[in-house]
Amino acid sequence: MGTNISALSVAALTNGLSALYVAMIRQNMRMTDVPAVFLWGPPGIGKSAAVRQIADNIEKATGKKTHVTDIRLLLFSPIELRGVPVPDAEREFTKWLRPKLFDLSADEDVVNLLFLDELSAAPPAVQAAAYQITLDRTVGEHSLPDNTIVIAAGNRVTDRSVAYQMPKALANRLMHFEIKVDFESFREWAVKMRLHPLVLGYLSFDSSKLYQETDADDKAFPTPRSWKFVSDVLKASGAKLPSDIHPMIAGCVGLGAALEFEGWCRVYQTLPDIDEIFDGRGGDCPRQPDVMCALISSLTSRILEDPDRITDRNLGNICQYLRGLPVDFAAKFYRDIMTEESMKTRLMTVPAYREWMKRNRKFM
């Protein structure tokens, strides 16, 4: 990838584009007034999730319904994008029926997000057919509604994935961003998605394992997407430790990453009793960084699993216990549980938290 475009985290990208589109909607501007966006980045780092987050942000900020249409251009031919030809016997012409995937609402209370994924992996003929969509917002003789945001995405030629060099004529019709791997963006998303505490704890301890370059022949390798798979497999299987389902973990992130992850997860056997901390009977806090990461992840997961079951007394006991942790670890815990809106208000009623905030506000 060249160096003449901005490289942003998923959080920075979603926040920036969401703010742009919300401002346009509030000014009653057409989405055709800004160029379509192209997101560059390696596979599995969250390009699709970013588009869905932008849709959620627009819906929350404007009250409009957002519809995301996800099209994998790699699966289409140029003819399929245009539609199905049918004869118009009366006028002696051929007309084209619009493809169902372009059945987008023009209602003023709706915002459409047309996501053209894997555009760089599409054959040149399909990329050429995308010219009209990105520049003129048309497909053959069919026009996209003015309330349609067009975002495309694809892997870079250097990512050892299927990718064609993008023609200059198409590239010049787009506003380009490169998505970079950023753990804090992933962590914020992972907490909201309730990823398994083992996965979140391990990656909090060693964020370099979130994404790793791989040989071209490797089938499984660590990416944000594949760690989400690990979380899903752990939850579905009910396994207490990843080593119990080693082949499945290796099938998601690769053999080496799976063995390192499984080795780290043994620290969970040394954790303080979570129930005792909730009940105010927790002893001294651990001092080893790996155990502290695991502890924070376990506490967060337990609270967010069912916030209504956490009593005010439980919350006070936890805050009192966390006074024994280094400030940066406690701050991570508080930021994570405050992704649950009700926790922001409840924490302010806890004396131990208010005292901690007076001294450590800058860490939040």
C-alpha positions in Angstrom: 0.0 0.0 0.0 1.3 3.5 -0.8 1.9 6.1 1.9 -0.2 8.9 0.3 -3.5 8.0 2.0 -4.5 8.1 5.7 -4.0 4.9 7.8 -6.7 4.9 10.5 -7.9 2.5 13.2 -11.3 1.1 12.9 -12.6 3.4 15.7 -11.1 6.5 14.1 -12.5 5.6 10.7 -16.0 4.8 11.9 -16.1 7.9 14.0 -14.9 10.2 11.2 -17.2 8.8 8.5 -20.2 8.6 10.8 -19.7 12.3 11.7 -19.5 13.2 8.0 -22.6 11.4 7.0 -24.6 12.6 10.0 -23.7 16.2 9.2 -24.8 15.7 5.6 -28.1 14.2 6.7 -28.8 17.1 9.1 -28.1 19.5 6.3 -30.4 17.6 3.9 -27.6 17.0 1.6 -27.6 14.2 -0.9 -25.1 11.3 -0.4 -24.0 11.8 -4.0 -22.3 15.1 -2.9 -19.3 13.2 -1.5 -17.3 10.5 -3.3 -17.7 6.8 -2.5 -15.3 5.4 0.0 -12.8 2.6 -0.4 -11.4 0.8 2.7 -8.0 -0.9 2.2 -6.6 -3.5 4.6 -5.5 -7.0 5.2 -8.2 -9.8 5.6 -10.0 -10.1 8.8 -9.3 -6.8 10.5 -12.8 -5.5 10.6 -13.7 -3.7 7.4 -17.2 -5.2 7.3 -17.8 -4.6 11.0 -16.8 -0.9 10.5 -19.5 -0.5 7.9 -22.1 -2.0 10.2 -20.9 0.3 13.0 -21.2 3.4 10.8 -24.8 2.3 10.1 -25.5 2.0 13.8 -24.0 5.4 14.5 -26.1 7.1 11.8 -29.3 5.5 13.2 -28.6 6.5 16.8 -27.6 10.1 15.8 -30.4 10.8 13.3 -33.3 8.5 14.2 -33.4 7.3 10.6 -33.5 3.6 9.8 -30.3 2.3 8.2 -30.2 -0.6 5.7 -26.9 -2.3 4.9 -26.7 -4.2 1.6 -23.6 -6.3 1.5 -22.4 -7.3 -2.0 -19.4 -9.6 -2.5 -18.4 -8.4 -6.0 -16.1 -11.4 -6.4 -19.2 -13.6 -6.8 -20.7 -11.5 -9.6 -20.2 -11.1 -13.4 -20.7 -7.7 -15.1 -23.9 -8.8 -16.6 -25.4 -9.9 -13.2 -24.7 -6.4 -11.8 -26.8 -4.9 -14.6 -29.7 -7.2 -14.2 -31.7 -9.6 -16.5 -32.5 -8.5 -20.1 -36.1 -8.9 -21.2 -37.7 -8.0 -24.5 -39.8 -4.9 -24.9 -41.8 -6.1 -27.9 -43.9 -3.0 -28.2 -40.9 -0.7 -28.5 -38.6 -3.3 -30.1 -36.0 -2.7 -27.4 -34.4 -4.8 -24.7 -34.9 -3.6 -21.2 -33.1 -4.7 -18.0 -34.8 -5.8 -14.8 -33.0 -4.4 -11.8 -31.2 -7.0 -9.7 -32.9 -7.7 -6.3 -29.8 -6.7 -4.5 -30.2 -3.1 -5.7 -33.8 -2.9 -4.4 -33.0 0.1 -2.1 -35.6 2.3 -0.4 -35.9 5.9 -1.4 -37.9 6.8 1.7 -36.6 10.0 3.4 -36.6 8.2 6.8 -34.2 5.6 5.5 -30.4 5.7 4.8 -29.0 2.9 2.6 -25.4 1.7 2.9 -24.4 -0.1 -0.2 -21.2 -2.1 0.8 -19.2 -3.4 -2.2 -16.9 -5.8 -0.5 -13.9 -7.6 -2.1 -13.8 -5.1 -4.9 -10.1 -5.5 -5.3 -10.5 -9.3 -5.7 -13.1 -8.9 -8.4 -11.9 -9.5 -12.0 -11.1 -6.4 -14.0 -14.3 -6.7 -16.0 -16.4 -6.5 -12.8 -14.3 -3.6 -11.4 -15.0 -1.8 -14.7 -18.8 -2.4 -14.1 -18.3 -0.8 -10.7 -17.3 2.5 -12.3 -20.9 3.5 -12.8 -21.9 2.6 -9.2 -19.1 4.6 -7.6 -19.2 7.7 -9.7 -22.6 8.0 -11.3 -24.5 5.9 -8.7 -26.1 4.0 -11.5 -26.3 0.4 -12.6 -27.1 0.3 -16.3 -30.2 2.4 -16.7 -31.0 2.0 -12.9 -30.1 4.8 -10.5 -29.4 4.4 -6.8 -31.6 6.6 -4.5 -30.0 9.8 -3.3 -30.1 8.5 0.3 -27.5 5.8 -0.6 -24.0 5.8 0.8 -21.6 3.7 -1.2 -18.6 2.1 0.6 -16.3 -0.4 -1.1 -13.5 -2.5 0.5 -10.8 -4.9 -0.4 -7.4 -6.4 0.3 -4.2 -4.9 -0.8 -2.1 -6.6 -3.5 0.6 -7.0 -0.8 -1.7 -9.0 1.5 -1.1 -12.3 -0.2 -4.8 -12.5 -0.8 -6.7 -12.5 -4.1 -6.4 -8.9 -5.4 -6.1 -7.2 -8.7 -4.4 -3.9 -9.3 -7.1 -1.3 -9.2 -7.4 0.7 -12.5 -6.5 4.4 -12.1 -9.8 5.4 -13.6 -11.7 3.6 -10.8 -9.3 4.6 -8.0 -9.7 8.3 -8.9 -13.5 8.0 -8.3 -13.0 7.0 -4.7 -12.0 8.5 -1.3 -9.4 6.1 0.1 -8.5 5.0 3.6 -6.2 2.3 4.9 -7.4 0.5 8.0 -4.6 -0.4 10.4 -4.6 -3.0 13.1 -5.3 -1.3 16.4 -5.9 -3.2 19.6 -7.8 -0.5 21.5 -10.4 -0.3 18.7 -10.7 -4.1 18.8 -10.9 -4.2 22.6 -13.8 -1.7 22.6 -15.6 -3.8 19.9 -14.8 -7.1 21.7 -16.3 -5.9 25.0 -19.5 -4.8 23.3 -19.7 -8.1 21.4 -19.1 -10.0 24.7 -16.1 -12.0 23.4 -15.0 -14.9 25.6 -13.0 -13.7 28.6 -10.1 -16.0 27.8 -9.7 -14.4 24.3 -10.0 -10.9 25.6 -7.7 -11.5 28.5 -5.0 -13.1 26.4 -5.0 -10.3 23.8 -5.1 -7.7 26.5 -1.9 -9.2 27.8 -0.2 -9.5 24.4 -1.9 -7.3 21.8 0.8 -8.2 19.3 -1.0 -11.5 18.8 -4.2 -9.8 17.5 -2.9 -9.9 13.9 0.2 -11.6 12.6 1.6 -11.8 9.1 1.5 -15.3 7.7 3.1 -17.4 4.9 1.1 -17.6 1.7 0.4 -21.3 2.3 -1.0 -20.9 5.8 -4.7 -21.5 6.0 -5.4 -20.4 9.5 -3.7 -17.4 11.1 -4.5 -14.7 13.8 -6.7 -11.8 12.8 -9.5 -10.0 14.7 -12.0 -12.1 12.7 -10.3 -15.4 13.6 -10.1 -14.6 17.3 -13.8 -13.9 17.2 -14.2 -17.4 15.8 -12.1 -18.8 18.7 -14.5 -17.0 21.1 -17.5 -18.4 19.3 -16.1 -22.0 19.4 -15.2 -21.7 23.1 -18.7 -20.5 24.0 -20.5 -23.1 21.8 -18.4 -26.0 23.1 -18.5 -25.2 26.8 -14.9 -26.1 27.1 -13.2 -24.9 30.3 -9.8 -24.5 28.7 -8.9 -24.1 25.0 -6.6 -27.1 25.2 -9.7 -29.3 25.5 -10.6 -28.4 22.0 -7.1 -27.8 20.6 -7.8 -28.8 16.9 -10.7 -26.4 16.7 -8.7 -23.5 18.1 -5.8 -24.3 15.8 -8.2 -24.4 12.9 -9.1 -20.8 13.6 -5.8 -19.1 14.4 -3.2 -21.7 13.4 -1.1 -24.2 15.3 1.5 -21.9 16.8 -0.9 -19.2 17.9 -3.2 -21.9 19.4 -0.4 -23.4 21.5 0.6 -20.0 22.8 -3.0 -19.1 23.7 -3.6 -22.4 25.4 -0.4 -22.0 27.4 -1.4 -18.5 28.6 -4.9 -19.7 29.6 -3.4 -21.8 32.4 -3.0 -18.6 34.4 -6.8 -18.8 35.0 -6.1 -21.6 37.4 -4.2 -19.1 39.6 -6.9 -16.4 39.6 -8.5 -15.2 42.9 -12.1 -16.5 43.4 -14.4 -14.1 41.5 -17.3 -14.8 43.8 -15.3 -13.9 46.9 -14.4 -10.5 45.3 -18.1 -9.9 44.6 -18.9 -10.7 48.2 -16.2 -8.5 49.7 -14.0 -11.4 50.8 -11.2 -10.9 48.1 -7.7 -11.0 49.4 -4.6 -9.3 48.0 -4.6 -8.4 44.3 -2.3 -10.3 42.0 0.8 -8.5 40.8 1.8 -10.5 37.7 0.7 -8.7 34.5 -0.7 -11.8 32.8 -2.8 -12.7 35.9 -4.1 -9.1 36.2 -5.2 -9.2 32.6 -7.0 -12.4 33.1 -8.6 -11.1 36.3 -9.9 -7.9 34.6 -11.3 -9.9 31.7 -13.1 -12.3 34.1 -14.6 -9.6 36.2 -15.8 -7.6 33.1 -17.3 -10.7 31.5 -19.2 -11.7 34.7 -20.6 -8.1 35.1 -21.6 -7.6 31.5 -23.1 -11.1 31.2 -26.1 -9.9 33.3 -25.6 -6.4 34.8 -29.0 -6.5 36.5 -27.8 -9.3 38.7 -24.9 -7.2 40.1 -26.0 -5.6 43.3 -24.8 -2.2 44.5 -23.0 -4.0 47.3 -21.2 -6.2 44.7 -20.2 -3.2 42.7 -18.9 -1.5 45.8 -16.9 -4.6 46.8 -15.3 -4.8 43.4 -14.3 -1.1 43.3 -12.8 -1.5 46.8 -10.8 -4.5 45.7 -9.5 -2.9 42.6 -7.9 -0.1 44.6 -5.1 -2.7 45.0 -4.5 -2.9 41.2 -2.2 -0.6 39.2 -4.1 2.4 37.9 -3.9 1.5 34.2 -5.5 -2.0 34.9 -8.3 -0.5 37.0 -8.9 2.1 34.3 -9.3 -0.6 31.7 -11.8 -2.4 33.8 -13.9 0.8 34.4 -13.8 1.7 30.7 -14.9 -1.8 29.7 -17.9 -2.1 32.1 -19.1 1.4 31.2 -19.8 0.2 27.6 -23.0 -0.9 29.5 -24.9 2.4 29.8 -26.4 1.6 33.2 -23.0 1.1 34.7 -22.0 4.8 34.1 -24.7 6.0 36.5 -24.3 3.2 39.0 -20.6 3.7 39.4 -21.1 7.3 40.4 -23.0 6.1 43.5 -20.0 4.0 44.7 -17.8 5.9 47.1 -14.7 3.8 46.3 -15.1 4.6 42.6 -15.6 8.3 43.2 -12.5 8.5 45.3 -10.5 6.6 42.6 -11.8 9.0 40.0 -10.7 12.1 42.0 -7.1 10.8 41.8 -7.1 9.1 38.4 -9.5 11.0 36.1 -6.7 11.5 33.5 -6.5 7.8 32.9 -10.2 7.6 31.8 
